[in-house]
Amino acid sequence: MFQPLRLSLVLVLLWGTAARAESAPGGRVERTRAVTVTGNPAEPLPEVRVAGDTPTLLLFSAPIQKKTLTFDESRIRVLDSGEFTIVVQGVADLQEGERHEIGVFFADGRAPTRAAFVLVTNPSEVDIRIDVRRPELPVAPCQNEAQLRAPLPEDFVLLGYVGEEGVSATPIKDVDAPSQGLSAVVGYSYRGHGWGLVAVLINNHSSQPPWTPRQATFTGTLGLSLQTRLVVEGKGAIEPGLTKRVLAVVDTPILSAGAVFMLELRGEDGRSLKIPNVRFPKAVMEEIQ
C-alpha cells in the first residue's frame, strides 16, 4: 500500500474517533477503547469488536514486527499495517459465537513479547480504535524482598507456565563450528503451556578470545522469525576452553510440534553459532493419546 493511502486511511480513522457519537454504517455505536495485553497464557485474550463494514485501528504503544502477524485470512482482512498500527476489518460480520484470534510480536523483546486479541462482532457496537497497552513494569523490589526465597515447583503452575499438558523435552544434536571457535553439546528443547525453550551447553574453544552471547533468534523453514529471550547462566563471558549453559526462550501459544527451526546465537565479537533442526516436542498429553 502506498504511503499517502496509508496516511489517509489513518486520518480517516482518527477523524472517526472525534466524531464517534455518530453510528457506524451498520447502525452500531462506534467506540474508542484502551486495551491492556497480557503475557499470562492462563488469562483470556481481550476482545476487539469488528464488523464487515467498518475498519478497526489497533494502535500499539511500541513498535511491532509486521511479519509475525497471524490471523484467519478467510474471515479477517488486514487493510494496512505499520510500525505501530494494524487496520483490520471482517470479511463480513462474524456470526454469533464466532471468535478469531489475531496476534503480533513486539519488536523490542520486552515482556509481554506478543499482543493477541479475539475478534468478535457485536450487534450494537464496533471498535474503530483500540489503544494497545502493555502492563506497567513492576517497581523493582528491595534486595531483602528479592531474596525471600527461590522459585518453587508450585510457582510454575500458579503462574500458568505448566498446565494439564505438562512439560516435555527432546534432545538436540551436538554442533561444532570450528570456523567460529564454538560448539554446542548436551542440548534439549522443552515445551510447556504457552512457551518453548532450548537449553544447551556452549563451549568456547581454547584458542579463541572470551565470547559473550548477546542475541538469539529462531528462524523457521518458511522464514518465520520468533521473538526470543536469551539467558546465560552465570555472569560475564564464556572464557576460552570453558562451557556455560545458554537458554533461548519464546513466549508463544502457536508452537507446532512439527515445525523445524534454526537457532542462531550471536555474540558481541561477531562470532555466532547456528544450531539446525531444532524441533519443539509434542505436549505430554499428545504423546499419551
C-alpha positions in Angstrom: 0.0 0.0 0.0 1.4 3.4 -1.0 2.3 5.7 1.9 -0.3 8.5 1.0 -3.1 5.9 1.0 -1.9 4.6 4.4 -1.8 8.1 5.8 -5.2 9.0 4.5 -6.7 5.8 5.9 -5.3 6.5 9.4 -6.5 10.1 9.2 -10.0 8.9 8.3 -10.0 6.6 11.3 -8.7 9.3 13.6 -11.4 11.7 12.3 -14.0 9.0 13.1 -12.7 8.9 16.7 -13.5 12.6 17.1 -17.0 12.0 15.6 -17.7 8.7 17.3 -21.1 10.0 18.6 -22.4 9.0 15.1 -23.4 5.5 14.4 -21.4 3.2 12.1 -23.0 2.3 8.7 -24.5 -0.9 10.2 -26.2 1.1 12.9 -23.6 0.2 15.5 -22.2 2.7 18.0 -18.5 3.4 17.3 -16.2 3.0 20.2 -12.6 4.0 21.1 -11.1 2.0 23.9 -7.7 1.2 25.6 -6.9 -2.5 26.0 -4.0 -3.9 28.0 -2.5 -7.1 26.7 -1.1 -9.8 29.0 1.7 -12.4 28.7 -0.1 -14.8 31.0 -1.5 -17.7 28.9 -3.9 -18.5 31.7 -5.8 -15.2 31.2 -8.4 -14.8 28.5 -7.5 -12.7 25.4 -9.0 -9.3 25.3 -11.9 -8.9 22.8 -12.0 -6.5 19.9 -15.4 -5.8 18.3 -15.1 -5.7 14.4 -17.6 -5.5 11.6 -17.7 -6.2 7.9 -18.4 -2.6 7.0 -16.1 -0.7 9.5 -12.3 -0.6 9.7 -10.8 -1.0 13.2 -7.4 0.6 14.0 -5.1 -1.1 16.5 -2.6 1.5 17.8 0.3 0.0 19.6 2.4 1.7 22.3 5.6 0.1 21.0 6.9 -1.0 17.5 5.6 -4.3 16.2 7.1 -7.0 13.9 4.7 -6.9 11.0 6.0 -10.2 9.5 4.9 -12.1 12.7 1.2 -11.1 12.3 -1.1 -14.1 12.3 -4.9 -14.2 11.6 -7.5 -16.1 9.7 -7.4 -14.7 6.2 -10.7 -16.3 5.2 -12.6 -14.3 7.8 -10.4 -11.3 8.6 -8.9 -8.6 6.3 -5.8 -6.6 7.3 -6.2 -3.4 5.3 -2.9 -1.9 6.4 0.0 -2.5 8.9 2.8 -0.2 10.0 5.4 0.1 12.7 2.8 1.0 15.3 -0.5 0.2 13.6 -2.7 -2.5 12.2 -6.0 -1.8 10.5 -8.4 -4.8 10.4 -11.9 -5.5 9.2 -14.1 -8.5 8.9 -14.7 -10.0 5.5 -18.3 -9.9 6.7 -19.9 -9.6 10.1 -18.8 -12.6 12.3 -21.6 -14.9 13.4 -22.8 -15.2 16.9 -20.2 -17.3 18.9 -17.6 -16.9 16.1 -14.2 -15.8 17.5 -11.0 -15.4 15.6 -7.5 -14.8 17.2 -5.1 -12.2 15.8 -1.6 -11.8 17.2 1.7 -10.0 16.6 5.1 -9.8 18.3 6.5 -6.6 19.6 9.9 -5.6 18.2 11.6 -4.6 21.5 11.6 -8.0 23.1 10.1 -6.7 26.4 7.5 -8.8 28.1 4.8 -9.5 27.2 6.5 -10.1 23.8 3.3 -10.8 21.9 0.0 -9.0 21.7 -3.0 -11.2 20.9 -6.8 -10.4 20.7 -10.0 -12.3 20.0 -12.1 -10.6 17.2 -15.8 -10.8 17.5 -18.9 -9.0 16.1 -21.2 -7.1 18.5 -24.7 -6.3 17.1 -24.8 -2.8 18.8 -21.1 -1.7 19.0 -18.0 -1.7 16.9 -14.4 -0.6 17.9 -13.0 1.9 15.5 -9.8 2.4 17.5 -8.0 0.3 20.1 -5.1 1.8 22.0 -3.0 -1.3 22.8 -1.0 -1.0 26.1 1.3 -3.3 27.9 1.3 -3.7 31.7 3.5 -1.2 33.6 6.8 -2.6 34.6 6.7 -3.5 38.3 8.7 -1.4 40.7 12.0 -3.2 41.5 11.8 -4.9 44.9 14.3 -4.0 47.5 17.1 -6.5 47.9 15.6 -8.2 51.0 12.3 -8.8 49.2 14.0 -10.2 46.1 15.9 -12.7 48.2 13.0 -14.0 50.3 13.0 -17.4 48.6 14.0 -19.3 45.4 11.2 -20.3 43.0 9.4 -23.5 43.8 7.7 -26.0 41.5 4.2 -24.8 42.5 5.1 -21.3 41.3 5.2 -22.5 37.7 1.7 -24.0 38.0 0.3 -20.9 39.7 1.8 -18.6 37.1 0.4 -20.7 34.3 3.6 -21.9 32.8 2.7 -25.6 33.4 -0.8 -26.8 32.7 -2.6 -30.1 32.1 -0.3 -30.9 29.2 2.8 -30.8 31.5 6.3 -30.2 30.2 8.0 -32.4 27.6 11.6 -32.4 26.3 13.5 -33.7 23.4 17.3 -33.8 22.8 19.2 -31.7 20.3 22.2 -33.0 18.3 25.6 -31.6 19.2 27.0 -28.9 16.9 30.7 -28.0 16.2 31.6 -24.8 14.3 35.4 -24.7 14.1 35.4 -21.6 12.0 33.6 -19.7 14.8 35.5 -21.4 17.6 32.3 -22.6 19.2 30.4 -25.8 19.8 27.1 -26.9 21.4 26.6 -30.0 23.5 24.0 -31.6 25.7 21.1 -29.6 24.3 17.4 -30.1 24.9 14.3 -28.3 23.7 11.3 -28.0 26.1 7.7 -27.2 25.6 5.1 -26.1 28.2 1.9 -24.1 28.4 2.4 -21.1 26.1 6.2 -21.3 25.9 9.1 -23.1 24.4 12.7 -23.2 25.5 16.1 -24.5 24.3 18.9 -25.1 26.8 22.3 -26.0 25.5 25.9 -26.0 26.8 28.1 -23.7 24.7 31.9 -24.4 24.6 34.3 -21.6 23.6 37.3 -23.2 22.1 40.6 -22.7 24.0 42.2 -20.9 21.1 39.6 -18.2 21.0 39.1 -15.0 23.0 36.2 -14.7 25.6 32.8 -14.9 24.0 29.6 -13.3 25.3 26.2 -14.3 23.7 24.1 -11.3 23.1 21.2 -12.3 20.8 19.2 -15.4 19.9 16.8 -16.0 17.0 14.6 -18.9 16.0 14.0 -18.9 12.2 11.5 -21.4 10.7 11.9 -23.2 7.4 9.2 -20.8 5.9 11.1 -17.7 7.2 9.1 -17.1 10.3 11.2 -15.5 13.0 10.3 -15.8 16.7 11.0 -13.1 19.2 13.4 -14.7 21.6 14.8 -14.0 25.1 18.4 -15.0 25.7 19.5 -16.1 29.2 23.1 -17.0 30.0 23.8 -19.0 33.2 26.1 -17.0 35.5 27.6 -13.7 34.6 30.2 -12.4 32.1 31.7 -14.0 29.0 32.4 -17.7 28.3 36.2 -17.9 28.8 38.5 -19.8 26.4 38.2 -23.5 27.0 35.2 -23.2 29.3 31.5 -24.1 28.9 28.3 -22.3 30.0 24.6 -23.1 29.7 22.7 -20.8 27.4 18.9 -20.7 27.2 16.7 -19.3 24.3 13.1 -18.8 25.3 9.9 -18.0 23.3 6.6 -16.9 24.8 4.0 -18.1 22.3 1.0 -20.4 22.2 1.4 -21.2 18.5 4.4 -23.6 18.6 3.8 -26.6 16.4 5.5 -29.9 17.3 6.2 -30.5 13.6 7.9 -27.1 12.9 11.7 -27.0 12.4 13.8 -24.0 13.4 17.3 -22.8 13.1 18.5 -21.4 16.4 21.3 -18.8 15.9 23.3 -17.4 18.9 25.2 -14.2 18.1 28.0 -12.7 20.2 29.3 -9.2 20.5 32.6 -10.0 18.7 30.8 -11.1 15.5 31.1 -14.8 16.1 27.9 -16.8 16.0 26.7 -20.4 16.4 23.9 -21.9 14.4 22.0 -25.0 15.7 19.9 -26.5 12.9 16.9 -28.9 13.1 15.5 -27.6 16.4 12.1 -29.1 17.0 9.8 -28.4 19.9 8.4 -31.7 21.3 4.7 -32.7 21.5 3.0 -31.9 24.7 2.9 -34.8 27.2 -0.9 -35.3 26.7 -0.4 -35.5 23.0 2.2 -38.3 23.4 -0.2 -40.3 25.5 -3.1 -40.2 23.0 
